[in-house]
């Protein structure tokens, strides 16, 4: 292969890291350029998952970069590790539901699997440990453990990562099970299309004969187009046959609006697990992990800066890293705290201290003159019970701890006790100006209100 072709690919990688940092991955360095033949730049990938990801997500961008760097009108072809390097006709490809091209029957048409979303790349913390363990168990014994598996949590906390990790792991099994990974909206859309075209038999074969069905955002099921009715029968057919079902949602089954009771019951018949927003320590590790995947050397103080500033979800952490990487590539300056502040200045307008349960407890203990051991005890005197309720209220209002976690911290109380405490303080605050003043002072001290 001419050295010019190798150099062209090297220049393409530099171009992608500067202009498309959000798309570029560290494993792009492992792609082998095979040269240009008949106007086609052939690139060999190290795995079939990588090939499919590049083909369906990156082909247009890489082709455009090739043309920009080389000044020639080129297309790009990605080959798997076992494919020959010639330009012979590729295997027949089947259009996917989103208009992309699928070339393997293992995962039926639907969402694209991202090779970054493997279990090895998932940062485990106390807020997602149970969901991670359940997903791993399902990938090891599909249809036998935790069926169905229902994972819920707010946007950007890692639900789709775990769903894709299950699929990626199952693709390595021998024999490989048939899988369908699809969004709920796509399921409903394909159902409506099948009804309109009179092709329900095809629809049933597609969804009821797979070994594993993985549905993202199941909370989008609606009664309007009878998709709930259809999914009810699809669920029953798969479950009775011992096939694995995995679902994600932004809410637990019982809290999904307009979801039929019979579906709520079935979704709850397996394992329902939640994922909360990542805590500070987890966010630091996520920043470090994502930076390694991008090939970005991020010092500890920079990781801590990003983690302390962005507390909402993983996607925003990743977005901050993409911007930092692009800024680093454009300025050719080493990644430092000052560079991070400059690169993220427009997104990170105000830096607030991390509001933790201990920060709240310290403020409450100091104000009321009690001890932490009193708050965690079974004592019910008003001088102890009231500060305890205030603590529960503030922790629930200003952190992402669940009711169960809060109750467990305060002496092993159950979630109903915490709910009662929160409602009691909320009611009193609305009518007691002195309590409202105290709570506002405590919130300001904890950093949840501006001075």
C-alpha positions in Angstrom: 0.0 0.0 0.0 1.4 3.4 -0.9 2.7 5.5 2.0 0.5 8.4 0.8 -2.6 6.3 1.6 -1.3 5.6 5.1 -0.5 9.3 5.6 -3.9 10.3 4.3 -5.6 8.1 7.0 -3.3 9.7 9.7 -4.4 13.2 8.5 -8.1 12.1 8.5 -7.7 11.0 12.2 -6.3 14.4 13.1 -9.1 16.1 11.2 -11.8 14.1 13.0 -10.3 14.8 16.4 -10.3 18.5 15.7 -13.7 18.8 13.9 -15.7 15.8 15.2 -14.4 15.2 18.7 -17.8 13.9 19.8 -17.7 11.1 17.2 -14.0 10.1 17.5 -13.0 7.2 19.6 -9.6 6.0 20.8 -10.0 2.7 19.0 -10.0 4.5 15.7 -6.2 4.2 16.0 -6.6 0.5 15.6 -8.3 0.8 12.2 -6.0 -0.4 9.5 -5.9 1.5 6.2 -5.8 -0.9 3.2 -5.4 1.7 0.6 -7.4 3.3 -2.2 -8.7 1.3 -5.1 -11.1 2.5 -7.8 -12.0 5.6 -5.7 -12.8 3.5 -2.6 -10.7 3.9 0.6 -10.8 0.5 2.3 -10.4 0.3 6.1 -10.2 -2.8 8.2 -11.7 -2.9 11.7 -10.7 -5.1 14.6 -14.2 -6.3 15.3 -17.6 -6.8 13.6 -19.2 -4.5 16.2 -16.8 -1.7 15.3 -17.4 -2.2 11.6 -21.1 -2.0 11.9 -20.9 1.1 14.1 -18.6 2.9 11.6 -20.8 1.9 8.7 -24.0 3.1 10.2 -22.9 6.1 12.3 -19.7 7.5 10.8 -19.5 6.7 7.1 -20.6 10.1 5.8 -18.4 12.1 8.1 -15.3 9.9 7.4 -15.9 10.1 3.7 -16.2 13.8 3.8 -13.0 14.1 5.9 -11.2 11.9 3.4 -12.2 14.2 0.6 -11.2 17.3 2.5 -7.8 15.9 3.4 -7.0 14.3 0.1 -8.7 16.7 -2.3 -10.1 13.7 -4.1 -13.7 12.4 -4.5 -13.5 9.2 -2.4 -16.0 6.9 -0.8 -15.1 4.6 2.1 -15.6 0.9 2.8 -15.2 -0.7 6.2 -14.2 -4.4 6.4 -14.4 -6.7 9.3 -11.4 -8.5 10.7 -12.0 -11.6 8.6 -13.0 -9.9 5.3 -10.7 -9.9 2.3 -9.4 -6.5 1.2 -10.5 -6.5 -2.4 -13.3 -4.4 -3.9 -15.5 -7.4 -4.7 -19.2 -6.8 -4.2 -20.2 -6.7 -0.5 -22.8 -9.2 0.8 -26.4 -8.2 0.2 -27.5 -5.7 2.8 -30.9 -5.2 4.4 -32.4 -1.8 5.0 -32.9 -1.1 8.7 -36.0 0.6 10.1 -34.1 3.9 10.5 -32.9 3.9 6.9 -29.4 2.7 7.8 -27.9 -0.5 6.5 -27.7 -3.7 8.6 -25.5 -6.5 7.4 -25.7 -9.1 10.1 -28.8 -11.1 11.2 -27.7 -11.4 14.8 -29.3 -8.1 15.9 -32.5 -7.4 13.9 -33.2 -4.0 12.4 -33.5 -1.3 15.1 -31.1 0.8 17.1 -27.4 0.8 16.4 -25.1 -0.8 19.0 -22.3 1.4 20.2 -19.1 -0.5 20.9 -18.3 2.0 23.6 -21.3 0.8 25.6 -19.7 -2.5 26.8 -19.8 -3.6 30.5 -16.1 -2.9 30.8 -16.8 0.8 30.1 -19.6 1.2 32.7 -18.5 3.0 35.8 -20.1 1.2 38.8 -21.1 3.2 41.9 -23.6 2.7 44.7 -26.3 4.4 42.7 -26.2 1.9 39.8 -24.6 -1.2 41.4 -27.7 -3.3 41.5 -28.7 -2.5 37.9 -25.2 -3.3 36.7 -25.2 -6.7 38.5 -28.7 -7.6 37.1 -27.7 -6.7 33.5 -24.5 -8.8 33.8 -26.6 -11.7 35.1 -29.0 -11.4 32.2 -26.2 -11.4 29.7 -24.8 -14.6 31.2 -28.0 -16.5 31.5 -30.7 -14.9 29.3 -34.2 -16.1 29.9 -33.2 -17.8 33.2 -32.5 -14.9 35.6 -34.4 -11.7 36.0 -37.0 -12.1 33.2 -38.2 -9.5 32.5 -35.5 -7.0 33.6 -36.9 -3.5 33.9 -34.4 -0.7 34.4 -35.6 2.9 35.2 -34.0 6.2 35.9 -33.8 9.8 34.6 -32.3 10.7 31.3 -28.6 10.2 30.8 -27.8 8.0 33.8 -26.7 4.8 31.9 -29.9 2.8 31.1 -29.1 2.5 27.4 -25.5 1.7 28.2 -26.6 -1.3 30.2 -29.1 -2.4 27.5 -26.5 -2.3 24.8 -23.9 -4.0 27.0 -26.3 -6.9 27.3 -26.6 -7.1 23.5 -22.8 -6.7 22.9 -22.1 -9.5 25.4 -24.6 -11.8 23.9 -23.1 -11.3 20.5 -20.0 -13.0 21.7 -21.8 -16.1 22.7 -21.7 -19.3 20.7 -24.2 -19.9 19.3 -25.2 -16.3 19.1 -28.9 -15.7 20.1 -31.1 -13.7 17.8 -31.8 -10.3 19.3 -33.9 -7.3 18.6 -32.8 -4.0 20.2 -35.3 -1.2 19.4 -36.8 1.9 20.8 -40.4 1.8 22.0 -41.3 4.5 19.4 -39.9 2.4 16.6 -41.8 -0.6 17.9 -45.1 1.4 17.8 -44.3 2.9 14.4 -43.5 -0.5 12.9 -46.7 -1.9 14.4 -48.8 0.9 12.8 -47.1 0.3 9.5 -47.7 -3.4 9.6 -51.4 -2.9 10.4 -51.7 -0.5 7.5 -50.0 -2.8 5.1 -51.8 -5.9 6.2 -48.4 -7.5 7.2 -49.0 -8.5 10.8 -47.7 -12.0 10.3 -44.3 -10.5 9.3 -44.5 -8.2 12.3 -45.2 -11.1 14.7 -42.4 -13.2 13.2 -40.0 -10.3 13.7 -40.8 -9.7 17.3 -42.1 -12.9 18.7 -39.5 -15.4 17.5 -36.3 -13.7 18.8 -34.3 -15.1 21.8 -33.9 -11.7 23.3 -36.1 -8.6 23.0 -34.6 -5.3 24.3 -36.9 -2.2 24.3 -35.6 1.3 25.1 -38.0 3.9 26.6 -40.9 1.6 27.1 -42.8 4.5 28.8 -43.7 5.8 25.2 -46.2 3.0 24.8 -49.6 4.5 24.1 -53.2 3.4 24.0 -54.0 5.5 21.0 -52.7 3.1 18.3 -53.3 -0.1 20.3 -49.6 -0.6 20.6 -50.1 -1.5 24.3 -52.4 -4.3 23.3 -49.9 -5.6 20.7 -47.0 -5.4 23.2 -49.0 -7.2 25.8 -49.4 -10.2 23.4 -45.8 -10.0 22.3 -44.6 -10.0 25.9 -46.8 -13.0 26.7 -45.5 -15.0 23.7 -41.9 -14.4 24.5 -42.2 -14.9 28.2 -44.1 -18.1 27.9 -41.4 -19.4 25.5 -38.7 -18.5 28.1 -37.2 -15.7 25.9 -35.5 -12.8 27.6 -37.1 -9.4 27.8 -35.3 -6.3 28.8 -36.9 -2.8 29.1 -35.8 0.7 30.1 -38.0 3.6 31.2 -37.7 7.0 32.9 -40.1 5.8 35.6 -41.0 2.5 37.4 -43.9 0.6 35.9 -46.5 1.8 38.3 -45.7 5.5 37.6 -45.9 5.3 33.7 -48.9 7.4 32.7 -51.8 5.5 31.1 -50.0 2.1 31.2 -52.5 -0.6 31.5 -52.6 -2.5 34.8 -52.0 -5.8 33.2 -48.7 -4.5 31.7 -47.7 -2.9 35.0 -48.2 -6.4 36.6 -46.1 -8.1 33.9 -43.3 -5.6 34.0 -43.1 -6.0 37.8 -43.1 -9.8 37.5 -39.3 -10.0 37.0 -36.8 -7.6 38.5 -37.3 -3.8 38.6 -34.1 -1.8 39.3 -33.4 1.9 39.4 -30.4 3.9 38.4 -29.9 7.3 40.1 -27.8 10.2 38.9 -24.1 9.6 39.5 -22.7 10.9 42.8 -19.6 13.0 42.9 -17.1 10.1 43.3 -18.8 8.2 40.5 -18.7 11.3 38.3 -15.0 11.7 38.7 -14.5 8.1 37.6 -16.8 8.6 34.7 -14.9 11.6 33.5 -11.6 9.6 33.7 -13.1 6.6 31.9 -14.6 8.7 29.1 -11.4 10.6 28.7 -9.4 7.4 28.4 -11.8 6.3 25.6 -11.2 9.5 23.8 -7.5 9.3 24.2 -7.5 12.5 26.3 -5.0 12.8 29.2 -7.1 14.5 31.9 -5.3 15.3 35.2 -7.1 14.6 38.5 -7.8 18.3 39.2 -9.5 18.7 35.8 -11.6 15.5 36.4 -12.7 16.8 39.8 -13.5 20.3 38.3 -15.8 18.8 35.7 -17.4 16.4 38.2 -18.1 19.1 40.7 -19.6 21.4 38.2 -21.8 19.0 36.2 -24.0 16.9 38.4 -27.0 16.2 36.2 -26.1 13.2 34.1 -23.5 11.3 32.2 -24.3 12.8 28.8 -23.5 16.3 30.0 -20.2 15.1 31.5 -19.4 13.5 28.1 -20.4 16.7 26.3 -18.0 18.7 28.5 -15.2 16.3 27.6 -15.9 16.5 23.9 -15.7 20.3 24.1 -12.5 20.1 26.1 -11.0 17.7 23.6 -11.9 19.9 20.7 -10.4 23.0 22.4 -7.3 21.0 23.3 -6.9 19.9 19.6 -7.5 23.4 18.3 -5.1 25.2 20.7 -2.5 22.5 21.0 -2.3 23.3 24.7 -1.9 20.6 27.3 -5.1 19.8 29.2 -5.0 21.8 32.5 -7.4 23.3 34.9 -7.1 26.7 33.4 -7.7 25.3 29.9 -10.8 23.4 31.1 -12.2 26.6 32.7 -11.6 28.5 29.5 -13.0 25.8 27.2 -16.1 25.2 29.3 -16.7 28.8 30.4 -19.9 29.3 28.5 -21.4 26.0 29.6 -20.2 26.2 33.2 -21.5 29.6 34.3 -21.7 29.0 38.0 -19.8 26.4 40.0 -21.7 25.2 43.1 -20.3 23.0 45.8 -21.5 19.5 45.9 -24.6 19.2 48.1 -24.1 15.9 50.1 -26.0 14.3 52.9 -23.2 15.1 55.3 -23.2 18.7 54.3 -26.9 18.9 55.2 -26.5 17.0 58.4 -23.6 19.2 59.6 -25.8 22.3 59.1 -28.8 20.8 60.8 -26.8 19.3 63.7 -25.1 22.7 64.3 -28.3 24.7 64.2 -30.4 22.4 66.5 -27.5 21.4 68.8 -28.1 17.7 68.4 -25.7 14.8 67.5 -25.7 12.6 64.4 -26.1 9.6 66.6 -29.4 11.1 68.0 -30.7 11.6 64.5 -29.9 7.9 63.7 -31.4 6.6 67.0 -35.0 5.4 67.7 -35.6 8.3 70.1 -38.9 10.2 69.4 -38.6 13.2 71.6 -39.6 16.4 69.7 -36.1 17.8 70.2 -34.7 14.9 68.2 -37.7 14.0 65.9 -38.1 17.5 64.5 -34.4 17.9 63.4 -34.5 14.4 62.0 -37.5 15.3 59.9 -35.8 18.5 58.7 -32.8 16.5 57.7 -34.9 14.0 55.8 -36.7 16.8 54.1 -33.6 18.6 53.0 -31.8 15.5 51.8 -34.8 14.4 49.8 -35.2 17.9 48.3 -31.6 18.6 47.5 -29.9 15.3 46.7 -30.7 12.4 44.5 -30.9 9.8 47.3 -33.9 7.5 47.1 -36.4 7.3 50.0 -35.0 3.9 50.9 -31.4 5.2 51.0 -32.5 8.1 53.2 -34.4 5.9 55.6 -31.6 3.5 55.8 -29.1 6.2 56.7 -31.3 7.5 59.5 -31.4 4.4 61.6 -32.8 1.9 59.2 -36.3 3.5 58.8 -38.5 2.5 55.9 -39.4 4.7 52.9 -42.9 5.5 54.3 -41.3 7.2 57.4 -39.2 9.4 55.1 -42.3 10.3 53.0 -44.2 11.2 56.1 -41.3 13.4 57.3 -41.0 15.2 54.0 -44.8 15.9 53.8 -44.8 17.1 57.4 -42.1 19.6 56.9 -43.5 20.7 53.6 -46.9 21.4 55.2 -45.4 23.2 58.2 -43.2 25.3 56.0 -46.1 26.7 54.0 -47.8 28.1 57.1 -44.9 28.6 59.6 -42.8 31.7 58.6 -40.2 31.0 61.3 -39.6 27.4 60.1 -39.4 28.7 56.5 -36.8 31.2 57.6 -34.8 28.5 59.4 -35.0 26.1 56.4 -33.9 28.9 54.0 -30.9 29.6 56.2 -30.0 26.0 56.2 -30.4 25.7 52.5 -28.2 28.8 52.0 -25.6 27.3 54.3 -25.6 24.0 52.3 -25.2 25.9 49.1 -28.6 25.2 47.5 -29.6 28.9 47.6 -27.6 32.0 46.6 -26.8 34.3 49.4 
